[in-house]
């Protein structure tokens, strides 16, 4: 019964979305306030209906209703409650429902908090947003309906055990919030093109939405990477897997968009480019959805391989992306270009940021799609793997990161490069010191690695130094420093934190890639082994039982210089349903890096067990860096000047805020 | 086909989880072993989802790792090992695509994109009128500016 209500609500949502597509846009065109006013209640109603539908599906999962096909195919009555709930989006049908739920939530947010938007713009934005919803609701109802009933089954087939994990429970919602959040930027871009008008105010409205999407995307990608690190059992954290790339490309585009929208907001320049970038960022999200959901790529993420679905999503993509780009080609020439600036200026630095981010995004795009295209065109099968991406993407990041501290200190319009270099003297000294120390202590690994690490330090120190100079740390009395620190706008803290975070991530990536220690040994109970200064005593193995799996624990005592550090118990699990083995690595986190232990197979004839040990130096910096970036985004978002719907009170900004 | 896949899956699961390179596979000479590890990261495990044979736990990956080490022990150069495996398993096995007519575009695309983007960006600057400071204001102009900015009540 509840399931049918959910199904019914979903169909109703489609009808509401159709109305919301047509009426507000017509209203905006004919300047009819009553038609335009349909948009807001429709957007809210759409959210409520899709929400009902989503909770109906969740109910079916929670009570393990095995007469619903997706529940039967993807759930199991013994599964812990967390994974029954997260199982809703752990499959194709449910994840698409989550996708439209988030889409509707963003649409409703524009309707509820967009009071400060011009009426015509708001109506058009809501119409475009509803058009996207119509396409995806049609897709769900026609080609991947989660409410299809089957004759009731006694037990479900279970969720892939490697997906039964807390980090992964929240990875898809964040990722989708990021993907779908970019739809707002897309809708704003299309609405601006329909109206033929863009200005600084447009950028001011778009930026918070993009920022929110970017924060979610950053967290979603970081969670996925963290999960891969501890769950897949060989300590890797990024594989340049096509599905990872599909989430990384929108992130790169969104990062570029945040920076170009800044130029548009402050200086009314780069308008046409910013609009195009807003369209591209969401197009890349759609493409990611297509690649993952169509089964074009085989991967852990490709739940269903059904060509009909692929064709459906491809059509949606062509319609939305093609339509938007055609509109862009038609209308963009009429948009006026704004303020002038010299190459050496804040704007110039942000242009450089956009050039490098866009090119790196394009590189990932080509590397991901080239094998598919080659196969389709000439039938040749090639692989484009990590060696390609490391050789092409990596070098693009070097100038980008090098420019971060310089660019953020340059002034608008025309900058003084020499002055900035003088202000960066201390940052340069810290960087040189880090370089010298790294060379002194790390004698192995590639000779370029210390430079990579120093680059990360340069970005971090630059972020701290910029903040320090703006609050006059060490240059003014402390009470004035305190006053300035409080007066500095939140957005300034956001920028500093985000830049510091990317520097941290860079340090972590370089350190763990260049100086990872690895050891693979066969150990019998009672034997010991060493890695990176740690000594591990293998005590033996012990069986244990979890809610829906049996496991074999390896018992290790870890000591360092004769002092006990920690007991680790890596395990091998055998899940009941579906019957599948997984390994659970044991990780000891320390200041300088992670000790990562995996219990392998038993060697026949009493040869003991294969044990794999890794020491991953500074690997946590990667995810902590991502977290710091996301916190920076949230800080920026909370800035009065950007907050959605907040009255403009720019006058409050204190002296220290003057840029 | 479905039956075959199920059978394959059952087979893969029955072999349990082995993890990438195992002690008994390793070569006695650490230099050769290090080369084997580097080469393993360049080769794709053909039955896996986008993993190198160095990362993979599949039987086929294991066979390939052993093969790499056999060739190295026989005195092959790195390039010869890769060519040997490519000859048997096809170009698909190489994670770093070869530079040839078919992959030309793949390899030069980043450079083309960068060149295009830089060209587009610099064109913008060249089209923009110079921002060089103009002649300083005369005393008369300064006085008028001051009047306009600070009107006396």
HADDOCK unambig.tbl for C-alpha pairs under 7 A between the chains (distance, minus, plus):
assign (segid A and resid 234 and name CA) (segid B and resid 55 and name CA) 6.96 0.50 0.50
assign (segid A and resid 241 and name CA) (segid B and resid 50 and name CA) 6.34 0.50 0.50
assign (segid A and resid 298 and name CA) (segid B and resid 49 and name CA) 6.49 0.50 0.50
assign (segid A and resid 299 and name CA) (segid B and resid 49 and name CA) 5.55 0.50 0.50
assign (segid A and resid 340 and name CA) (segid B and resid 128 and name CA) 6.67 0.50 0.50
assign (segid A and resid 342 and name CA) (segid B and resid 125 and name CA) 6.82 0.50 0.50
assign (segid A and resid 342 and name CA) (segid B and resid 131 and name CA) 6.52 0.50 0.50
assign (segid A and resid 343 and name CA) (segid B and resid 125 and name CA) 6.62 0.50 0.50
assign (segid A and resid 355 and name CA) (segid B and resid 117 and name CA) 5.78 0.50 0.50
assign (segid A and resid 355 and name CA) (segid B and resid 118 and name CA) 6.87 0.50 0.50
assign (segid A and resid 359 and name CA) (segid B and resid 110 and name CA) 6.74 0.50 0.50
assign (segid A and resid 359 and name CA) (segid B and resid 113 and name CA) 5.77 0.50 0.50
assign (segid A and resid 359 and name CA) (segid B and resid 114 and name CA) 5.80 0.50 0.50
assign (segid A and resid 363 and name CA) (segid B and resid 110 and name CA) 5.43 0.50 0.50
assign (segid A and resid 366 and name CA) (segid B and resid 106 and name CA) 6.74 0.50 0.50
assign (segid A and resid 367 and name CA) (segid B and resid 106 and name CA) 6.85 0.50 0.50
assign (segid A and resid 370 and name CA) (segid B and resid 106 and name CA) 6.81 0.50 0.50
assign (segid A and resid 381 and name CA) (segid B and resid 91 and name CA) 6.98 0.50 0.50
assign (segid A and resid 381 and name CA) (segid B and resid 92 and name CA) 5.44 0.50 0.50
assign (segid A and resid 382 and name CA) (segid B and resid 91 and name CA) 5.72 0.50 0.50
assign (segid A and resid 382 and name CA) (segid B and resid 92 and name CA) 4.22 0.50 0.50
assign (segid A and resid 382 and name CA) (segid B and resid 97 and name CA) 6.66 0.50 0.50
assign (segid A and resid 383 and name CA) (segid B and resid 92 and name CA) 5.17 0.50 0.50
assign (segid A and resid 383 and name CA) (segid B and resid 93 and name CA) 6.84 0.50 0.50
assign (segid A and resid 383 and name CA) (segid B and resid 94 and name CA) 6.16 0.50 0.50
assign (segid A and resid 383 and name CA) (segid B and resid 95 and name CA) 5.18 0.50 0.50
assign (segid A and resid 383 and name CA) (segid B and resid 97 and name CA) 6.30 0.50 0.50
assign (segid A and resid 384 and name CA) (segid B and resid 95 and name CA) 5.37 0.50 0.50
assign (segid A and resid 384 and name CA) (segid B and resid 96 and name CA) 6.00 0.50 0.50
assign (segid A and resid 384 and name CA) (segid B and resid 97 and name CA) 6.02 0.50 0.50
assign (segid A and resid 385 and name CA) (segid B and resid 95 and name CA) 4.43 0.50 0.50
assign (segid A and resid 385 and name CA) (segid B and resid 96 and name CA) 5.99 0.50 0.50
assign (segid A and resid 386 and name CA) (segid B and resid 95 and name CA) 6.95 0.50 0.50
assign (segid A and resid 387 and name CA) (segid B and resid 95 and name CA) 6.60 0.50 0.50
assign (segid A and resid 387 and name CA) (segid B and resid 96 and name CA) 5.37 0.50 0.50
assign (segid A and resid 388 and name CA) (segid B and resid 96 and name CA) 5.50 0.50 0.50
assign (segid A and resid 392 and name CA) (segid B and resid 110 and name CA) 6.84 0.50 0.50
assign (segid A and resid 520 and name CA) (segid B and resid 22 and name CA) 6.58 0.50 0.50
assign (segid A and resid 520 and name CA) (segid B and resid 23 and name CA) 5.98 0.50 0.50
assign (segid A and resid 521 and name CA) (segid B and resid 23 and name CA) 5.74 0.50 0.50
assign (segid A and resid 522 and name CA) (segid B and resid 23 and name CA) 6.57 0.50 0.50
assign (segid A and resid 580 and name CA) (segid B and resid 13 and name CA) 6.86 0.50 0.50
assign (segid A and resid 581 and name CA) (segid B and resid 16 and name CA) 6.91 0.50 0.50
assign (segid A and resid 581 and name CA) (segid B and resid 17 and name CA) 6.93 0.50 0.50
assign (segid A and resid 600 and name CA) (segid B and resid 18 and name CA) 6.04 0.50 0.50
assign (segid A and resid 600 and name CA) (segid B and resid 19 and name CA) 6.46 0.50 0.50
assign (segid A and resid 601 and name CA) (segid B and resid 17 and name CA) 6.77 0.50 0.50
assign (segid A and resid 601 and name CA) (segid B and resid 18 and name CA) 5.86 0.50 0.50
